[in-house]
Amino acid sequence: MSSFTLVHSPLVGPLSWSAVQAELRKRGHEVQVPSLVSAATSGSWQACVDAAVAGAANGDGLVLVGHSGAGPLLPAIASRMDPPPQRLVFVDAILPPEEGERSVSASLLQHLRTIETEGRLPPWSEWFGPGIMEDLIPDDDLRSAVVAELPELPISYFEGVIPVPSGWVRTSCRYVLLSEAYREEAAEATSRGWQVYEHLGSHLDILTRPVEIADSLER
């Protein structure tokens, strides 16, 4: 059995991993989902790393998994886990560079500055207009619960630069593609020699297709 730490995007909350967490636990694994909500609300990516490390799983066969915006944080989290994880898995996630640092694109930052109010962004569910969350999470009760825990981040979070620890790519890495929006990230993972698994659907299918996602995380 393995010990999984499932890291949610700073734009959502731990409920986003709840279905996969339940599925993996049913299979006998230890699974922890640290909450990054308070840390993300502070605007500090370093605080998000601290929260993930503090809530990480212990045990044998450590696997560190990140969804979406958690991807750039995984190398920093892994570098502070003791013992270090045996595998990193990026699920429909932004990839960190192999070396150097990761920053938000100028185009995205420009867009965010058009929707912020007094330095703070609305919840992620409001970034792309009406109907998006209904498409991503059809179940009304589940969608309401997910939206209720979405943090409002300061725009300063996206103005920060996240350095990656030297040599982090020596850890075994895999990529799980859920949506076409992350096709370029999956292609980059392939170019790095990583195993890539495709379960095409939508970005929040970690909530709606936990069996398929758990299958890929176990591989």
C-alpha positions as CSV (number, residue, x, y, z in Angstrom):
1,M,0.0,0.0,0.0
2,S,1.1,3.6,-0.6
3,S,0.7,6.9,1.3
4,F,-0.8,9.6,-0.8
5,T,-0.7,13.4,-0.3
6,L,-3.2,15.0,-2.6
7,V,-2.6,18.7,-3.0
8,H,-5.5,20.9,-4.3
9,S,-5.1,24.0,-6.3
10,P,-4.8,27.2,-4.2
11,L,-7.9,28.4,-6.2
12,V,-10.2,25.7,-4.8
13,G,-10.4,23.8,-1.5
14,P,-9.7,20.3,-0.2
15,L,-13.2,19.1,-1.1
16,S,-12.0,18.9,-4.7
17,W,-10.0,15.8,-3.8
18,S,-12.6,14.2,-1.5
19,A,-13.9,11.6,-4.0
20,V,-10.4,10.4,-4.9
21,Q,-9.4,10.4,-1.3
22,A,-12.3,8.1,-0.4
23,E,-11.6,5.8,-3.4
24,L,-7.9,5.4,-2.5
25,R,-8.7,4.8,1.2
26,K,-11.2,2.1,0.2
27,R,-8.3,0.4,-1.6
28,G,-6.3,0.4,1.6
29,H,-4.0,3.4,1.1
30,E,-3.2,6.2,3.6
31,V,-4.4,9.4,2.1
32,Q,-4.1,13.0,3.3
33,V,-5.5,16.2,1.7
34,P,-3.9,19.2,3.4
35,S,-6.0,22.4,3.2
36,L,-4.3,25.3,1.6
37,V,-7.3,27.6,1.8
38,S,-6.1,29.9,4.7
39,A,-2.5,29.9,3.2
40,A,-3.8,30.8,-0.2
41,T,-5.9,33.6,1.2
42,S,-2.8,35.1,2.7
43,G,-1.3,35.5,-0.8
44,S,1.8,33.6,-0.1
45,W,2.9,30.6,-2.1
46,Q,5.4,29.8,0.6
47,A,2.5,29.5,3.1
48,C,0.8,27.1,0.7
49,V,4.0,24.9,0.7
50,D,4.1,25.1,4.5
51,A,0.5,23.9,4.8
52,A,1.0,21.1,2.4
53,V,4.1,19.8,4.2
54,A,2.4,20.1,7.6
55,G,-0.5,18.0,6.4
56,A,1.3,15.5,4.3
57,A,0.9,11.7,4.7
58,N,3.6,9.7,6.5
59,G,4.5,6.1,5.8
60,D,5.9,3.9,3.1
61,G,5.6,4.5,-0.6
62,L,5.0,8.2,-0.5
63,V,3.3,9.6,-3.5
64,L,2.8,13.4,-3.9
65,V,0.0,14.5,-6.2
66,G,-1.0,18.0,-7.4
67,H,-4.0,19.2,-9.3
68,S,-4.1,22.3,-11.5
69,G,-2.4,25.2,-9.8
70,A,-0.8,23.0,-7.3
71,G,1.6,21.7,-9.9
72,P,4.2,24.5,-9.6
73,L,4.3,23.9,-5.8
74,L,5.1,20.2,-5.9
75,P,8.9,20.4,-6.2
76,A,9.1,22.7,-3.2
77,I,6.8,20.5,-1.2
78,A,8.6,17.4,-2.1
79,S,12.0,18.9,-1.1
80,R,10.8,19.3,2.4
81,M,9.1,16.0,3.0
82,D,11.0,13.5,5.1
83,P,11.3,10.9,3.8
84,P,10.9,12.4,0.3
85,P,8.2,11.1,-2.0
86,Q,9.0,8.3,-4.4
87,R,6.7,9.7,-7.1
88,L,5.2,13.0,-8.1
89,V,2.0,13.0,-10.1
90,F,0.6,16.1,-11.9
91,V,-3.1,15.8,-12.6
92,D,-4.4,18.3,-15.2
93,A,-1.7,20.5,-13.6
94,I,0.6,23.4,-14.5
95,L,4.1,22.0,-14.9
96,P,7.1,23.5,-13.1
97,P,10.2,24.1,-15.2
98,E,12.9,21.5,-15.0
99,E,15.1,24.3,-13.5
100,G,14.8,28.0,-12.7
101,E,11.5,29.4,-11.6
102,R,7.8,29.6,-12.6
103,S,5.8,32.8,-13.0
104,V,2.3,33.5,-14.3
105,S,2.1,34.5,-17.9
106,A,1.8,38.2,-18.7
107,S,-1.5,37.6,-20.5
108,L,-3.1,35.9,-17.5
109,L,-1.8,38.5,-15.1
110,Q,-3.2,41.2,-17.3
111,H,-6.6,39.5,-17.3
112,L,-6.6,39.1,-13.5
113,R,-5.9,42.7,-13.0
114,T,-9.2,43.5,-14.9
115,I,-11.3,41.4,-12.4
116,E,-9.6,42.2,-9.1
117,T,-11.1,44.6,-6.6
118,E,-8.9,46.4,-4.2
119,G,-6.1,43.9,-4.8
120,R,-8.3,40.8,-4.3
121,L,-9.7,38.4,-6.8
122,P,-13.3,37.0,-6.9
123,P,-13.6,33.2,-6.3
124,W,-12.4,31.1,-9.2
125,S,-15.9,30.1,-10.1
126,E,-16.6,33.7,-11.2
127,W,-13.6,34.1,-13.4
128,F,-15.1,32.8,-16.7
129,G,-18.7,33.8,-16.7
130,P,-22.0,31.9,-15.8
131,G,-22.5,28.2,-16.5
132,I,-18.9,27.1,-16.1
133,M,-19.3,25.4,-12.7
134,E,-22.5,23.7,-13.8
135,D,-20.6,22.1,-16.7
136,L,-17.7,21.1,-14.5
137,I,-19.8,19.8,-11.6
138,P,-23.4,18.8,-12.7
139,D,-24.5,17.7,-9.2
140,D,-26.1,20.8,-7.5
141,D,-25.3,19.8,-3.9
142,L,-21.7,18.9,-4.6
143,R,-21.2,22.1,-6.7
144,S,-22.6,24.3,-3.9
145,A,-20.2,22.7,-1.4
146,V,-17.2,23.1,-3.7
147,V,-18.1,26.8,-4.4
148,A,-18.6,27.5,-0.7
149,E,-15.0,26.8,0.1
150,L,-13.4,28.7,-2.8
151,P,-11.0,31.3,-1.4
152,E,-10.6,34.9,-2.6
153,L,-6.9,35.2,-3.3
154,P,-5.0,38.5,-3.4
155,I,-3.6,39.2,-6.8
156,S,-0.2,39.3,-5.2
157,Y,-0.3,35.5,-5.2
158,F,0.0,35.5,-9.0
159,E,2.6,38.2,-9.0
160,G,5.0,36.0,-7.1
161,V,7.8,33.8,-8.6
162,I,8.1,30.2,-7.5
163,P,11.7,28.8,-7.8
164,V,12.2,25.1,-8.2
165,P,14.8,23.1,-6.2
166,S,17.8,21.9,-8.1
167,G,17.5,18.3,-9.4
168,W,13.8,17.9,-8.5
169,V,13.2,16.1,-11.9
170,R,15.3,13.1,-10.7
171,T,12.2,12.0,-8.8
172,S,9.9,9.7,-10.8
173,C,7.1,11.9,-12.3
174,R,3.9,11.1,-14.1
175,Y,1.1,13.2,-15.7
176,V,-2.7,12.6,-15.8
177,L,-4.5,14.6,-18.5
178,L,-8.2,15.3,-17.8
179,S,-9.0,18.2,-20.2
180,E,-7.8,19.6,-23.5
181,A,-6.9,22.9,-21.8
182,Y,-3.8,21.1,-20.4
183,R,-2.8,19.3,-23.6
184,E,0.4,21.4,-23.9
185,E,1.4,20.5,-20.4
186,A,0.8,16.8,-21.1
187,A,2.9,17.1,-24.3
188,E,5.7,18.7,-22.3
189,A,5.5,15.9,-19.8
190,T,5.9,13.4,-22.6
191,S,8.9,15.3,-24.0
192,R,10.5,14.9,-20.5
193,G,10.0,11.1,-20.8
194,W,7.2,10.9,-18.2
195,Q,4.4,8.4,-18.4
196,V,1.2,10.2,-19.4
197,Y,-2.3,8.9,-18.8
198,E,-5.3,10.4,-20.5
199,H,-8.9,10.4,-19.1
200,L,-10.4,13.2,-21.2
201,G,-13.4,14.9,-19.8
202,S,-13.3,18.1,-17.7
203,H,-10.9,19.8,-15.3
204,L,-12.7,18.8,-12.1
205,D,-13.3,15.2,-13.0
206,I,-11.3,14.4,-9.8
207,L,-14.7,14.9,-8.2
208,T,-16.8,13.0,-10.7
209,R,-14.6,10.2,-12.0
210,P,-12.6,9.1,-8.9
211,V,-12.2,5.5,-9.9
212,E,-10.4,6.3,-13.1
213,I,-8.2,8.9,-11.4
214,A,-7.4,6.5,-8.5
215,D,-6.4,3.8,-11.1
216,S,-3.9,6.2,-12.6
217,L,-2.5,7.3,-9.3
218,E,-1.9,3.7,-8.3
219,R,0.1,2.8,-11.4
